[in-house]
Amino acid sequence: MIFTWLKRYVPRGLYGRAALILLLPIITLQVVVSVVFIQRHFEDVTQQMTRNLVLDLNLLQREINTSGSQGIAANRLANLAVPLELNAEFSADPGQANDRRWFYDLSGKVVIQTLKGQIANLSGVNLRDNDRQVTLWMGSDYGVVTVSLSRRRVSASNPHQFLVLMVFVGLVMTFVAFVFLRNQLRPIKLLARAAEAFGRGRIEDYRPAGALEVRSAGRAFLDMRARIERHIEQRTMMLSGVSHDLRTPLTRFKLGLSLMDNDVDLTELNRDIADMERLLDAFLTFAKDDALDDPEPTDPVASVREITAKFSKGGASVSVGVTSGTGLAMLRPMALERAVENLIGNGLRYAKNVRVSVAITSKSVKISVEDDGPGVPAELWGEAVKPFVRLDAARNQDGGSGVGLGLAIAHDTARRHGGTLRLSDSSDLGGLRVDIVMPR
């Protein structure tokens, strides 16, 4: 489009754009009205009033030139100045005779141009030394005559009052419009805040308000939030129920195996039952993760150090890498602990060394887990974060087959915090690098 380049200069916020929509027409209207009014009113009025003065000055100049002597000219000048409401006298030193006005004196420019064009031997017009007075130097046969008169005789009095009044009224109307605009935008901001909080896993009290369209959007958001909550609750109940129901026959299997003769090799069967128990525990953990805890001020660095210390006590090679930044963040500590534990467990399953690092900025918290394993091909990163997807073919099998929920739990935790989970290759260790990025 033709005006695409203007987008970079348009405010991004709703308040800024609304203010632009409000102020641009007001400013444009005031500029247009000001220009038209000044040019077609003040200039025309000023020209007409100045022409009347020109008649008086030409009369004064003609009477002086036809006097016949300096004395008669002085008498005629004194006699004519009073009825013409002029202060006129012969100037002994006309050296300061030049044109002077302030740059913003638009009507003064018209006054000087009109006088210069219709009075012969006009040396200069001074409008700057006294803004209420006009001083001019007019040549004659008997010397330069200095004439001073009131500014009201050549231009409308206080022409700036119109501009001041227009600007004042414009500011008042802008303030009134801003108050109404703020009341209209407040429901939109509340809706955006509620949606942002829900995206981070928090439920904020929200009631639809404002215009009909905003109310409709608010009710649609509440319906959507309720459906998502019901979906999460149903998923949790389903997985919990399935896991609970499967534990009963699994327990009977274990009991039956324990009563069998010791002569029979039950190693494989016991291993299968252990895998089934681990799988059910993972399902139950994934199902209950949504209701694990609520956001609270948490120190990410301290949490990561506690998690890595647990693995180190068990003999695992887990270290804390370089951390940057300090401070608290609104996080779900138990859910975050579960996610980091799953990432470290995944790393230890396929690698020997795992390193965890934390980077805290004013806007985000990033927790990175790296290992020295074989990694995951880039084309499989999208599949790796899906629940129950196992990519063991892409990694070694020394640690046994996984359940396929480690990355999914971490991904779900990141999304519930309003963040994301990113996979990449570790530049230092050479294996997989997983970053949990969450807003602070």
PLY file of the C-alpha trace (Angstrom):
ply
format ascii 1.0
element vertex 440
property float x
property float y
property float z
element edge 439
property int vertex1
property int vertex2
end_header
0.00 0.00 0.00
1.00 3.62 -0.50
1.06 4.49 3.22
2.80 1.33 4.39
5.90 3.33 5.33
3.79 5.33 7.81
3.28 2.26 10.01
6.73 2.62 11.55
5.75 6.06 12.87
2.31 5.08 14.19
2.12 4.43 17.97
1.85 0.76 18.89
-0.26 1.16 22.00
-4.03 1.52 21.93
-3.88 4.76 23.91
-1.37 6.25 21.49
-3.36 5.29 18.41
-6.62 6.51 19.89
-4.96 9.80 20.85
-3.62 10.12 17.32
-7.08 9.54 15.87
-8.44 12.15 18.25
-5.76 14.82 17.99
-4.95 14.67 14.28
-8.35 15.97 13.10
-8.40 18.67 15.81
-4.91 19.92 14.96
-5.59 19.78 11.23
-8.84 21.71 11.65
-7.19 24.35 13.79
-4.31 24.81 11.36
-6.62 25.10 8.36
-8.98 27.51 10.13
-6.06 29.58 11.40
-4.46 29.92 7.99
-7.74 30.74 6.26
-8.79 33.17 8.98
-5.45 34.99 9.05
-5.13 35.27 5.30
-8.73 36.09 4.44
-9.70 38.12 7.49
-6.74 39.70 9.24
-4.85 40.43 6.04
-7.90 41.92 4.30
-8.86 43.97 7.34
-5.28 45.10 7.86
-4.97 46.17 4.21
-8.21 48.14 4.38
-7.26 49.92 7.60
-3.75 50.65 6.35
-5.13 52.16 3.12
-7.14 54.61 5.24
-3.92 55.63 6.96
-2.25 56.01 3.58
-4.82 58.67 2.63
-3.98 60.67 5.76
-0.23 60.36 5.25
-0.44 61.34 1.58
-2.48 64.38 2.58
0.10 65.29 5.21
2.96 64.81 2.75
1.23 66.89 0.04
0.53 69.80 2.43
4.15 69.83 3.55
5.51 69.78 -0.01
3.26 72.71 -1.08
4.09 74.90 1.93
6.73 77.08 0.25
8.99 77.33 3.30
10.24 75.31 6.28
8.28 77.39 8.77
4.98 77.06 6.92
5.62 73.32 6.56
6.19 72.99 10.30
2.96 74.89 11.06
0.93 72.84 8.63
2.43 69.64 10.10
1.43 70.67 13.62
-2.06 71.77 12.58
-2.83 68.60 10.59
-1.35 66.09 13.04
-3.93 66.75 15.76
-7.12 66.17 13.75
-5.51 63.21 11.98
-4.60 61.69 15.40
-0.93 61.51 14.50
2.25 62.43 16.34
4.35 64.01 13.60
7.53 66.10 13.62
10.54 66.76 11.46
13.34 64.34 12.37
16.77 65.71 13.02
18.44 62.26 12.87
16.63 59.78 10.57
19.49 57.27 10.72
17.36 54.64 12.48
14.77 54.67 9.73
14.41 51.01 8.67
11.82 48.27 8.63
11.53 46.30 11.87
8.96 43.77 13.01
8.77 40.48 14.91
8.87 37.34 12.77
5.51 36.18 14.11
3.81 39.54 13.41
1.92 38.43 10.30
-0.36 41.48 10.15
2.70 43.72 10.55
4.11 42.30 7.36
0.94 43.35 5.52
1.13 46.85 7.09
4.73 47.39 5.90
4.01 46.09 2.41
0.92 48.30 2.02
2.64 51.47 3.30
5.74 50.85 1.18
3.66 50.33 -1.93
1.47 53.45 -1.64
3.57 56.16 0.08
6.43 57.82 -1.75
9.77 58.34 -0.02
8.91 56.07 2.92
12.22 55.28 4.61
11.13 52.65 7.12
8.42 51.32 9.41
9.14 50.20 12.99
6.68 47.75 14.57
9.02 46.00 16.99
10.12 48.55 19.60
6.53 49.07 20.75
3.95 46.46 19.75
1.14 48.96 20.38
2.58 51.68 18.19
3.58 52.23 14.57
6.55 54.49 13.87
7.46 55.46 10.32
9.80 57.86 8.58
8.40 59.67 5.56
10.41 61.87 3.24
9.29 65.36 2.12
10.71 68.43 0.35
11.67 69.95 3.73
13.14 66.88 5.45
12.22 63.51 6.95
9.02 63.48 9.01
8.74 61.01 11.90
5.15 59.87 12.36
3.88 57.68 15.19
0.37 56.38 15.69
-1.58 53.69 17.47
-1.29 50.17 16.09
-5.07 49.85 16.22
-5.39 52.19 13.24
-3.68 49.73 10.88
-4.62 46.24 12.17
-7.30 44.58 14.23
-6.65 44.81 17.94
-5.29 41.68 19.62
-5.49 39.37 16.61
-3.76 36.65 18.62
-6.79 36.31 20.90
-8.56 34.26 18.26
-5.66 31.82 18.08
-5.30 31.64 21.86
-9.03 31.05 22.27
-9.01 28.36 19.59
-6.03 26.57 21.13
-7.55 26.81 24.61
-10.90 25.41 23.46
-9.04 22.68 21.54
-7.10 21.66 24.67
-10.26 21.61 26.78
-12.10 19.48 24.24
-9.10 17.19 23.93
-9.03 16.71 27.71
-12.76 15.96 27.80
-12.40 13.53 24.91
-9.42 11.89 26.61
-11.46 11.31 29.78
-14.22 9.64 27.80
-11.67 7.74 25.74
-9.93 6.43 28.85
-13.23 5.14 30.19
-13.84 3.35 26.91
-10.35 1.84 26.76
-10.24 0.69 30.38
-12.46 -2.40 29.75
-10.23 -3.36 26.81
-7.14 -3.13 29.01
-8.82 -5.21 31.71
-9.73 -7.84 29.12
-6.17 -7.90 27.81
-4.82 -8.19 31.36
-7.16 -11.08 32.16
-6.23 -12.87 28.92
-2.51 -12.35 29.57
-2.86 -13.65 33.13
-4.76 -16.71 31.90
-2.03 -17.35 29.35
0.45 -17.41 32.25
-1.67 -19.85 34.21
-3.33 -17.35 36.56
-7.04 -16.64 36.94
-7.93 -12.98 37.47
-11.39 -11.73 38.31
-12.91 -10.17 35.20
-16.36 -8.82 34.46
-17.35 -7.67 30.96
-17.87 -3.90 30.80
-17.74 -1.05 28.34
-19.27 -0.85 24.88
-21.39 -3.63 23.43
-18.54 -4.92 21.27
-16.15 -5.02 24.23
-18.76 -6.75 26.39
-19.28 -9.31 23.66
-15.55 -9.97 23.42
-15.35 -10.23 27.22
-18.16 -12.77 27.39
-16.54 -14.77 24.59
-13.27 -14.78 26.55
-15.00 -15.97 29.72
-16.72 -18.76 27.77
-13.42 -19.77 26.20
-11.66 -19.74 29.57
-14.40 -21.86 31.10
-14.19 -24.39 28.24
-10.42 -24.64 28.59
-10.70 -25.12 32.33
-13.32 -27.84 31.83
-11.10 -29.49 29.23
-8.12 -29.47 31.58
-10.23 -30.79 34.43
-11.66 -33.57 32.25
-8.19 -34.51 31.00
-6.87 -34.63 34.56
-9.79 -36.72 35.76
-9.53 -39.10 32.79
-5.82 -39.73 33.12
-6.06 -39.99 36.88
-8.95 -42.43 36.60
-7.19 -44.55 34.01
-3.99 -44.62 36.02
-5.89 -45.49 39.20
-7.95 -48.22 37.53
-4.89 -49.82 35.98
-3.09 -50.01 39.31
-5.56 -52.62 40.60
-4.80 -55.34 38.00
-1.14 -54.37 38.14
-1.12 -55.02 41.88
-2.73 -58.42 41.30
0.00 -59.23 38.76
2.69 -58.40 41.30
0.99 -60.45 43.95
0.62 -63.41 41.59
4.29 -63.26 40.60
5.35 -63.14 44.23
3.45 -66.38 44.95
4.95 -68.30 42.06
7.75 -70.81 42.51
11.25 -69.42 42.72
12.40 -71.90 40.13
10.72 -69.92 37.36
12.70 -67.02 35.87
10.49 -64.00 36.45
13.05 -61.33 35.67
11.45 -60.20 32.41
7.97 -60.17 33.89
9.09 -58.11 36.87
10.84 -55.69 34.52
7.64 -55.31 32.49
5.62 -54.64 35.61
8.17 -52.03 36.76
7.92 -50.34 33.35
4.14 -50.33 33.63
4.32 -48.75 37.08
6.73 -46.11 35.84
4.44 -45.41 32.89
1.38 -45.03 35.11
3.31 -42.74 37.48
4.30 -40.58 34.51
0.70 -40.43 33.28
-0.50 -39.45 36.73
2.20 -36.78 37.05
1.31 -35.32 33.67
-2.38 -35.29 34.57
-1.92 -33.62 37.96
0.69 -31.12 36.82
-1.96 -28.50 35.94
-3.20 -28.28 39.51
0.20 -28.64 41.15
0.55 -25.20 42.72
-0.14 -21.49 42.30
2.30 -18.75 41.22
4.33 -17.19 44.00
7.56 -15.14 44.27
10.36 -17.63 43.59
14.13 -17.41 43.31
14.96 -19.37 40.11
18.67 -19.65 40.91
18.05 -21.10 44.38
15.47 -23.54 43.00
17.86 -24.80 40.31
20.66 -25.26 42.84
18.36 -27.32 45.10
17.30 -29.51 42.19
20.84 -30.16 40.97
21.96 -30.89 44.53
19.44 -33.76 44.73
20.86 -35.38 41.60
24.45 -34.79 42.72
23.78 -36.57 46.02
22.59 -39.57 44.02
25.91 -39.75 42.18
24.75 -38.14 38.92
27.05 -35.76 37.06
24.88 -32.63 37.18
26.41 -29.17 37.50
25.17 -25.60 37.64
26.55 -23.49 34.83
26.96 -19.74 34.57
24.05 -17.80 36.04
23.34 -14.15 35.28
20.96 -11.83 37.06
19.24 -12.18 40.41
15.82 -11.56 41.86
12.43 -13.12 42.33
9.85 -14.02 39.70
6.21 -15.08 39.84
6.57 -18.80 39.15
4.96 -22.10 40.11
7.84 -23.60 42.14
6.62 -27.22 42.24
5.70 -27.31 38.56
9.03 -25.70 37.65
10.88 -28.22 39.83
9.07 -31.09 38.12
9.90 -29.71 34.67
13.60 -29.22 35.42
13.83 -32.64 37.04
12.34 -34.23 33.92
14.81 -32.40 31.68
17.76 -33.44 33.85
16.46 -37.01 33.96
16.16 -37.08 30.19
19.69 -35.77 29.88
21.10 -38.38 32.26
19.25 -41.12 30.38
21.13 -40.42 27.17
24.29 -38.65 28.36
26.92 -38.72 31.08
27.10 -35.04 32.00
24.29 -32.50 32.37
24.67 -28.80 32.99
21.92 -26.38 34.14
22.21 -22.60 33.87
19.91 -19.68 34.69
19.69 -16.25 33.06
17.46 -13.62 34.68
16.66 -10.28 33.06
14.18 -7.55 33.89
11.59 -9.17 31.61
12.29 -12.91 31.48
13.74 -15.98 33.17
15.59 -18.59 31.11
16.60 -21.98 32.46
18.84 -24.01 30.16
19.59 -27.74 30.46
22.43 -29.13 28.29
23.95 -32.58 27.98
26.82 -34.27 26.13
24.65 -36.96 24.56
23.97 -37.62 20.87
21.28 -34.93 20.76
18.12 -34.85 18.64
18.01 -33.98 14.91
16.61 -30.53 14.20
13.79 -31.94 12.06
12.48 -33.84 15.11
12.43 -30.94 17.57
8.77 -30.23 16.89
7.79 -33.83 17.54
9.93 -34.15 20.66
7.74 -31.80 22.76
4.52 -33.69 22.01
3.13 -35.95 24.79
3.85 -39.69 24.57
6.19 -39.27 21.59
9.44 -41.21 22.10
12.47 -40.47 19.98
14.71 -43.18 21.37
15.87 -44.07 17.87
17.51 -40.68 17.70
19.41 -41.24 20.96
21.23 -44.21 22.41
19.42 -46.95 24.26
21.79 -47.36 27.18
19.31 -45.95 29.63
16.28 -47.84 28.44
13.16 -46.61 26.73
11.51 -43.44 28.00
7.83 -42.70 28.47
7.78 -39.68 26.17
6.55 -37.13 28.71
9.73 -35.38 29.92
9.85 -32.67 27.28
6.04 -32.53 27.12
5.81 -31.75 30.85
8.51 -29.07 30.53
6.77 -27.60 27.48
3.43 -27.55 29.27
5.01 -25.89 32.31
6.59 -23.19 30.15
3.28 -22.46 28.41
1.42 -22.28 31.73
3.91 -19.60 32.77
3.20 -17.69 29.56
6.54 -18.70 28.05
7.91 -21.26 25.65
10.32 -24.18 25.40
13.09 -24.14 22.80
15.32 -26.99 21.62
18.74 -26.49 20.08
22.21 -28.01 19.87
24.55 -27.40 22.78
27.56 -25.48 21.51
29.68 -26.40 24.57
28.72 -30.00 25.41
27.69 -31.11 21.93
24.37 -32.70 22.90
20.85 -31.37 23.27
20.08 -27.98 24.78
16.61 -27.22 26.16
15.66 -23.67 27.17
12.63 -22.87 29.32
11.90 -19.17 28.72
9.28 -17.55 30.96
8.19 -13.93 31.40
9.15 -12.39 34.70
0 1
1 2
2 3
3 4
4 5
5 6
6 7
7 8
8 9
9 10
10 11
11 12
12 13
13 14
14 15
15 16
16 17
17 18
18 19
19 20
20 21
21 22
22 23
23 24
24 25
25 26
26 27
27 28
28 29
29 30
30 31
31 32
32 33
33 34
34 35
35 36
36 37
37 38
38 39
39 40
40 41
41 42
42 43
43 44
44 45
45 46
46 47
47 48
48 49
49 50
50 51
51 52
52 53
53 54
54 55
55 56
56 57
57 58
58 59
59 60
60 61
61 62
62 63
63 64
64 65
65 66
66 67
67 68
68 69
69 70
70 71
71 72
72 73
73 74
74 75
75 76
76 77
77 78
78 79
79 80
80 81
81 82
82 83
83 84
84 85
85 86
86 87
87 88
88 89
89 90
90 91
91 92
92 93
93 94
94 95
95 96
96 97
97 98
98 99
99 100
100 101
101 102
102 103
103 104
104 105
105 106
106 107
107 108
108 109
109 110
110 111
111 112
112 113
113 114
114 115
115 116
116 117
117 118
118 119
119 120
120 121
121 122
122 123
123 124
124 125
125 126
126 127
127 128
128 129
129 130
130 131
131 132
132 133
133 134
134 135
135 136
136 137
137 138
138 139
139 140
140 141
141 142
142 143
143 144
144 145
145 146
146 147
147 148
148 149
149 150
150 151
151 152
152 153
153 154
154 155
155 156
156 157
157 158
158 159
159 160
160 161
161 162
162 163
163 164
164 165
165 166
166 167
167 168
168 169
169 170
170 171
171 172
172 173
173 174
174 175
175 176
176 177
177 178
178 179
179 180
180 181
181 182
182 183
183 184
184 185
185 186
186 187
187 188
188 189
189 190
190 191
191 192
192 193
193 194
194 195
195 196
196 197
197 198
198 199
199 200
200 201
201 202
202 203
203 204
204 205
205 206
206 207
207 208
208 209
209 210
210 211
211 212
212 213
213 214
214 215
215 216
216 217
217 218
218 219
219 220
220 221
221 222
222 223
223 224
224 225
225 226
226 227
227 228
228 229
229 230
230 231
231 232
232 233
233 234
234 235
235 236
236 237
237 238
238 239
239 240
240 241
241 242
242 243
243 244
244 245
245 246
246 247
247 248
248 249
249 250
250 251
251 252
252 253
253 254
254 255
255 256
256 257
257 258
258 259
259 260
260 261
261 262
262 263
263 264
264 265
265 266
266 267
267 268
268 269
269 270
270 271
271 272
272 273
273 274
274 275
275 276
276 277
277 278
278 279
279 280
280 281
281 282
282 283
283 284
284 285
285 286
286 287
287 288
288 289
289 290
290 291
291 292
292 293
293 294
294 295
295 296
296 297
297 298
298 299
299 300
300 301
301 302
302 303
303 304
304 305
305 306
306 307
307 308
308 309
309 310
310 311
311 312
312 313
313 314
314 315
315 316
316 317
317 318
318 319
319 320
320 321
321 322
322 323
323 324
324 325
325 326
326 327
327 328
328 329
329 330
330 331
331 332
332 333
333 334
334 335
335 336
336 337
337 338
338 339
339 340
340 341
341 342
342 343
343 344
344 345
345 346
346 347
347 348
348 349
349 350
350 351
351 352
352 353
353 354
354 355
355 356
356 357
357 358
358 359
359 360
360 361
361 362
362 363
363 364
364 365
365 366
366 367
367 368
368 369
369 370
370 371
371 372
372 373
373 374
374 375
375 376
376 377
377 378
378 379
379 380
380 381
381 382
382 383
383 384
384 385
385 386
386 387
387 388
388 389
389 390
390 391
391 392
392 393
393 394
394 395
395 396
396 397
397 398
398 399
399 400
400 401
401 402
402 403
403 404
404 405
405 406
406 407
407 408
408 409
409 410
410 411
411 412
412 413
413 414
414 415
415 416
416 417
417 418
418 419
419 420
420 421
421 422
422 423
423 424
424 425
425 426
426 427
427 428
428 429
429 430
430 431
431 432
432 433
433 434
434 435
435 436
436 437
437 438
438 439
